[in-house]
Amino acid sequence: MKRKRFSVEQIVAVLKQAELGMPVADFIRHVGISEQTFYRWKKQYAGMRSDQVRELKQLQDENARLEKLGSVHILTSGPNAQAREAKAR
């Protein structure tokens, strides 16, 4: 089965449509997502506007990038860095 990718704005739009009162089972079938996906999206994005969700995504991406840089820095400059270098030779 082919996986569909939804943008953050599309997810928010889907959740707003779901609030209009259509039964969840019918709605998720119409959108083409699983019930688990719907409730996961609802838990994560409920009550947010598109711009808020976009900002949240940017912050999550930036945090992931900074964490990656931090872990690289720790590995290259920690107290055992010289020992790792000697062991690598």
C-alpha positions as CSV (number, residue, x, y, z in Angstrom):
1,M,0.0,0.0,0.0
2,K,1.3,3.4,-1.0
3,R,2.1,5.8,1.9
4,K,0.7,9.3,1.6
5,R,2.5,12.3,3.1
6,F,0.5,15.1,4.5
7,S,2.0,18.5,5.1
8,V,1.4,20.1,8.5
9,E,-1.1,22.6,6.9
10,Q,-3.0,19.7,5.4
11,I,-3.1,17.9,8.8
12,V,-4.6,21.0,10.4
13,A,-7.2,21.3,7.7
14,V,-8.2,17.7,8.1
15,L,-8.6,18.1,11.8
16,K,-10.8,21.2,11.3
17,Q,-13.0,19.3,8.8
18,A,-13.4,16.5,11.3
19,E,-14.7,19.0,13.9
20,L,-17.7,19.6,11.6
21,G,-19.5,16.6,12.9
22,M,-19.0,13.8,10.4
23,P,-18.6,10.3,12.1
24,V,-14.9,9.5,12.6
25,A,-15.1,6.2,10.8
26,D,-16.6,7.7,7.7
27,F,-14.3,10.7,7.8
28,I,-11.0,8.7,8.0
29,R,-12.1,6.5,5.2
30,H,-12.9,9.6,3.1
31,V,-9.5,11.1,3.8
32,G,-7.6,7.8,3.5
33,I,-5.9,7.6,6.9
34,S,-6.1,5.1,9.7
35,E,-8.0,5.7,12.9
36,Q,-4.7,5.6,14.8
37,T,-3.2,8.3,12.6
38,F,-6.3,10.5,13.1
39,Y,-6.1,10.3,16.9
40,R,-2.3,10.8,16.8
41,W,-2.7,13.9,14.7
42,K,-5.5,15.1,17.0
43,K,-3.4,14.6,20.1
44,Q,-0.4,16.4,18.6
45,Y,-2.1,19.2,16.6
46,A,-5.6,19.8,18.0
47,G,-6.5,23.4,18.5
48,M,-3.5,24.8,16.6
49,R,-3.5,27.1,13.6
50,S,-1.4,26.4,10.5
51,D,1.2,29.0,11.4
52,Q,1.6,27.7,14.9
53,V,2.1,24.1,13.7
54,R,4.6,25.3,11.0
55,E,6.6,27.1,13.8
56,L,6.5,24.0,16.0
57,K,7.9,21.9,13.2
58,Q,10.7,24.4,12.6
59,L,11.6,24.4,16.2
60,Q,11.6,20.6,16.3
61,D,13.9,20.5,13.3
62,E,16.2,23.0,14.8
63,N,16.3,21.2,18.1
64,A,17.2,17.9,16.3
65,R,20.0,19.7,14.4
66,L,21.4,21.2,17.6
67,E,21.2,17.9,19.5
68,K,23.1,16.3,16.6
69,L,25.8,19.0,16.7
70,G,26.0,18.7,20.5
71,S,26.5,15.0,20.5
72,V,29.2,15.4,17.8
73,H,30.9,18.0,19.9
74,I,30.8,15.8,23.0
75,L,32.3,12.9,21.2
76,T,35.2,15.0,19.7
77,S,36.0,17.0,22.8
78,G,35.2,14.9,25.8
79,P,37.8,13.6,28.3
80,N,38.1,10.3,26.4
81,A,38.6,11.9,23.0
82,Q,42.4,11.5,23.1
83,A,42.0,7.8,24.1
84,R,39.6,7.2,21.2
85,E,42.1,8.9,18.8
86,A,44.9,6.7,20.1
87,K,42.8,3.6,19.9
88,A,41.8,4.5,16.3
89,R,45.4,4.6,15.2
